Amino acid sequence: MTGEMMKALLCERHGPPEDLILTDTLRPVPGPGQLLIAIEASGLNFPDALIIQDKYQMKPALPFSPGGEAAGTVAAVGEGVERLRVGDRVATLTNWGTFADYVVAPAEHTTIVPDSMDLETAGVFTLAYGTSHHALKQRAMLKPGETLLVLGAAGGVGLAAVEIGKAMGAHVIAAASSTDKLEIARRHGADELVNYGEVDLKATVKALTGGKGVDVVFDPVGDRLADPAFRSIGWEGRYLVIGFAGGNIPTIPLNLPLVKGASIVGVFWGDFVARTPDLHRANMDELYHWHSEGKLAPLISARFPLERGGEAIRWMMERKAVGKVVVTVGGAG
């Protein structure tokens, strides 16, 4: 397979997504513990916009292709790989490299996609649903009957958290910046809606919970929402730090968790996958099962072909996306 070529959307210098270049490049070869995957669909995620601007904690050598998750078909296996075979339909995590016809991926971070899920859906499923599931299950230990507040509830991880919260038996309050976004969250299972573009987040959540406050806050936004969201938390509540899509990293006065007996809980899903791949795959098995039962229904709001991958990233950067955005690729046969 050495010397064969493929199409890839490359970042040759750090900068805006408009600088990405579609070009022919060498098809990679899997090493020990790795797979070569012919990609059919690659999910778009917030780190894709950061990594091409050299603003992400992971800094691949130039040139590289963005894209950290994908689904497709196993084209070759490296030494020592026994769980997966050529021809398997799979979803994988790579950190970067999936805006291309083929990618080399760690076998440990790859799961078999069941027949109940198409590969386009699988291409946007792992990161958003895996992050939200790990956050709610392992980090928050969400229990049936508890109340969950989801910020950014129409985004990729937010909408996944709404659905997973319902699947776990929680009462879900979805918070977003517009009525259109909240309507999407409602259709995906939210019990209560809060438009924090129009109403006071803390006061509204307190009213919805009869003054008790919520048990768990799922926060992928940060910025100005963190303080009022934390102030809406109840006794022994858990505040999940998912990310900072709002831009600024917030500060929270430490007297607040003290007087509420509450916990601030970090969610570093990528490290969780790397440290405990068996537990990650068990989580994904549960998520695939819930999807087959109709409890999870990923929303793909926009589709872009590989050559327009830069447009896809710009679409996300301008906050036009709800749910997930997918880049479709022609590598899978």
C-alpha positions in Angstrom: 0.0 0.0 0.0 3.1 2.3 0.3 3.2 5.0 -2.4 -0.6 5.0 -3.0 -2.2 8.4 -3.1 -5.4 9.9 -1.6 -7.2 13.3 -1.3 -6.8 15.3 1.9 -7.8 18.7 3.0 -4.5 20.1 4.5 -3.5 22.8 6.8 -0.1 23.9 5.4 0.1 27.0 7.6 -1.8 28.0 10.7 -4.7 30.4 10.0 -8.4 30.6 9.0 -10.3 27.7 7.5 -10.2 29.5 4.1 -6.5 28.6 3.9 -7.1 24.9 3.9 -6.0 23.2 0.6 -7.4 20.1 -1.0 -4.5 18.1 -2.4 -3.1 14.7 -3.3 -1.0 13.2 -0.6 0.5 9.8 0.3 -2.0 7.3 1.8 -0.8 6.4 5.3 0.2 2.9 6.4 -1.0 1.4 9.8 1.6 0.5 12.3 1.3 -1.9 15.3 -2.0 -1.5 17.0 -3.4 0.7 14.3 -6.0 0.6 11.5 -6.3 2.2 8.1 -9.8 3.4 7.7 -11.5 4.4 4.4 -13.5 7.3 5.6 -17.1 7.9 4.6 -18.1 10.7 7.1 -16.2 13.0 9.5 -17.9 14.9 12.3 -17.0 18.5 12.8 -16.1 19.6 16.4 -15.0 22.8 18.1 -11.3 21.8 18.3 -11.1 21.6 14.5 -11.4 25.4 14.4 -8.8 25.8 17.1 -6.2 23.3 15.8 -5.8 25.0 12.4 -5.2 28.3 14.2 -2.6 26.8 16.5 -4.9 27.6 19.5 -5.4 24.0 20.6 -3.4 22.1 23.3 -2.5 19.4 20.7 -0.2 20.8 18.0 0.4 18.4 15.1 3.3 19.1 12.8 2.5 20.9 9.5 1.1 20.0 7.2 -1.8 18.1 8.7 -5.5 17.5 8.1 -8.1 18.6 10.7 -10.9 16.4 11.8 -10.8 14.3 14.9 -13.6 11.7 14.5 -14.8 9.7 11.6 -16.7 6.6 10.4 -15.9 4.3 7.5 -14.6 0.9 6.7 -11.4 -0.8 7.8 -9.1 -1.0 4.8 -6.0 -2.6 6.5 -4.9 -3.6 10.0 -1.5 -3.3 11.6 0.4 -5.8 13.6 -1.2 -7.0 16.8 -4.8 -5.9 15.9 -7.2 -8.8 16.5 -10.5 -7.3 17.6 -11.1 -5.6 14.2 -10.9 -6.9 10.6 -10.7 -5.6 7.1 -14.3 -4.7 6.0 -15.6 -3.9 9.4 -17.8 -0.8 9.7 -16.2 1.4 12.4 -16.2 4.8 14.1 -12.9 6.2 15.4 -11.1 9.0 17.2 -7.9 10.5 16.0 -7.5 14.1 17.3 -6.8 15.2 13.7 -6.5 13.7 10.2 -10.0 12.7 9.2 -10.6 15.3 6.5 -9.1 12.9 4.0 -10.0 9.7 2.1 -8.1 7.6 4.6 -6.8 7.9 8.1 -4.7 5.8 10.4 -6.4 5.3 13.8 -5.6 3.5 17.1 -7.5 0.3 17.2 -8.2 0.9 21.0 -10.1 4.0 20.1 -12.2 2.4 17.4 -15.6 0.8 17.8 -17.7 -1.4 15.5 -20.7 0.4 14.2 -23.9 -1.7 14.5 -26.1 -2.4 11.5 -28.8 -0.2 13.2 -26.7 2.9 12.5 -25.6 4.4 9.1 -22.0 5.5 8.7 -23.0 9.2 8.3 -24.6 9.2 11.7 -21.7 7.2 13.1 -19.3 9.9 11.9 -20.8 12.5 14.2 -21.7 10.2 17.1 -18.7 9.3 19.1 -17.3 12.6 20.3 -20.5 14.4 21.2 -22.3 11.5 22.7 -19.2 9.9 24.2 -18.3 13.2 25.9 -21.8 13.8 27.3 -22.3 10.2 28.4 -19.0 10.0 30.2 -19.8 13.4 31.9 -23.2 12.4 33.1 -22.4 8.7 34.0 -18.9 8.6 35.3 -18.3 12.2 36.4 -21.8 13.4 37.6 -23.1 9.9 38.5 -26.5 11.2 37.4 -29.4 9.3 39.1 -33.0 8.7 37.9 -35.3 11.5 39.1 -32.5 14.1 39.4 -32.7 17.4 37.6 -30.2 18.2 34.9 -29.6 21.7 33.5 -27.9 21.7 30.1 -26.4 24.9 28.8 -25.9 25.3 25.0 -28.6 22.7 24.7 -28.9 22.9 20.8 -25.1 22.4 20.2 -23.5 19.1 19.5 -22.6 18.0 23.0 -25.5 19.9 24.5 -28.2 18.2 22.5 -26.5 14.8 23.2 -26.6 15.6 26.9 -30.4 16.4 26.7 -31.1 13.0 25.1 -28.7 11.0 27.4 -30.1 12.8 30.4 -33.6 11.6 29.5 -32.3 8.1 28.7 -30.8 8.0 32.2 -34.1 9.0 33.8 -33.4 12.7 34.6 -35.7 15.7 34.5 -34.0 17.9 31.9 -34.0 21.7 31.7 -32.6 22.9 28.4 -31.0 26.4 28.2 -30.1 28.1 25.0 -29.9 31.6 23.4 -33.0 31.5 21.1 -36.5 30.1 20.8 -35.6 28.2 17.7 -32.7 26.4 19.4 -34.9 25.6 22.4 -37.6 24.1 20.1 -34.9 21.7 18.8 -34.0 20.8 22.4 -37.7 20.2 23.2 -38.1 17.9 20.2 -35.2 15.9 21.5 -36.7 15.4 25.0 -36.2 18.4 27.1 -38.8 18.8 29.9 -38.3 22.6 30.5 -36.9 25.4 28.4 -34.9 28.5 29.4 -34.0 31.2 26.9 -31.0 32.9 28.6 -31.0 35.5 25.8 -34.2 36.9 27.2 -34.6 35.9 30.9 -32.5 35.7 34.0 -31.0 32.2 34.0 -30.5 31.9 37.8 -34.0 33.2 38.7 -35.8 31.1 36.0 -34.1 27.9 37.0 -34.8 28.5 40.6 -38.4 29.1 39.8 -38.6 25.9 37.7 -37.2 23.8 40.6 -39.3 25.4 43.3 -36.3 27.0 44.8 -34.5 23.7 45.3 -32.0 24.2 42.5 -30.7 21.6 40.0 -28.7 18.5 40.8 -26.3 18.7 37.8 -25.2 21.5 35.5 -23.8 20.5 32.1 -21.8 23.5 30.9 -20.0 23.4 27.5 -20.3 27.2 27.2 -18.6 28.9 30.2 -18.1 32.6 29.9 -20.9 34.8 31.4 -23.2 31.8 31.9 -21.1 30.0 34.5 -21.8 32.2 37.5 -25.6 32.3 37.2 -25.7 28.6 36.3 -23.6 27.7 39.4 -25.8 29.9 41.6 -28.8 27.8 40.4 -27.3 24.6 41.6 -28.8 22.8 44.6 -27.4 21.1 47.7 -24.7 18.6 46.8 -25.0 19.5 43.2 -22.4 18.7 40.5 -21.1 21.3 38.1 -19.7 19.7 34.9 -17.0 21.7 33.2 -17.2 20.6 29.6 -15.7 23.5 27.6 -15.7 27.2 26.9 -17.5 27.7 23.6 -18.6 31.1 24.9 -15.0 32.3 24.5 -13.8 33.3 28.0 -12.8 30.9 30.7 -14.9 31.9 33.7 -14.0 32.2 37.4 -16.3 31.0 40.1 -16.1 32.3 43.7 -15.1 29.3 45.9 -17.6 30.2 48.6 -20.4 29.0 46.3 -19.4 25.3 46.3 -18.7 25.6 50.0 -22.2 26.9 51.0 -23.9 24.5 48.6 -21.9 21.4 49.5 -21.4 21.3 45.7 -18.7 19.9 43.4 -16.9 21.4 40.4 -16.2 18.4 38.2 -13.8 18.5 35.2 -14.6 16.4 32.2 -11.5 15.6 30.1 -13.1 12.9 27.8 -10.1 12.5 25.5 -7.9 11.5 28.4 -10.6 9.2 29.7 -10.6 7.4 26.4 -6.8 7.1 26.3 -6.5 5.9 29.9 -9.5 3.5 30.0 -10.3 2.4 26.4 -12.2 -0.6 27.6 -14.5 1.6 29.6 -14.9 3.9 26.6 -15.9 1.0 24.4 -18.4 -0.2 27.1 -19.9 3.3 27.1 -20.2 3.3 23.3 -21.9 -0.1 23.4 -24.6 1.4 25.7 -24.9 4.5 23.5 -25.3 2.3 20.4 -28.0 0.3 22.2 -29.9 3.4 23.2 -29.7 4.6 19.6 -31.1 1.3 18.3 -34.0 1.7 20.8 -34.8 5.2 19.4 -33.7 7.1 22.6 -30.9 8.9 20.8 -31.4 10.7 17.5 -28.4 12.7 16.4 -29.3 15.8 14.5 -27.2 16.6 11.4 -27.9 20.2 10.5 -25.5 20.6 7.6 -23.4 18.5 5.2 -20.3 19.6 3.3 -18.2 17.5 0.8 -14.5 17.2 1.6 -13.5 20.0 -0.8 -15.7 22.4 1.2 -14.4 21.3 4.6 -13.1 24.8 5.2 -16.6 26.2 4.7 -17.9 23.7 7.3 -15.4 24.9 9.9 -16.4 28.6 9.1 -20.1 27.6 9.4 -19.3 26.3 12.9 -17.2 29.3 13.9 -20.1 31.6 13.0 -22.4 29.6 15.3 -24.7 28.7 12.4 -24.7 25.0 13.4 -27.3 23.2 15.5 -26.7 19.7 16.5 -23.9 18.3 14.3 -22.1 19.2 11.0 -20.7 16.4 8.9 -18.0 16.4 6.2 -18.7 13.6 3.7 -15.7 11.8 2.2 -15.4 9.4 -0.8 -12.8 7.0 0.6 -15.1 4.3 1.8 -16.1 1.7 -0.7 
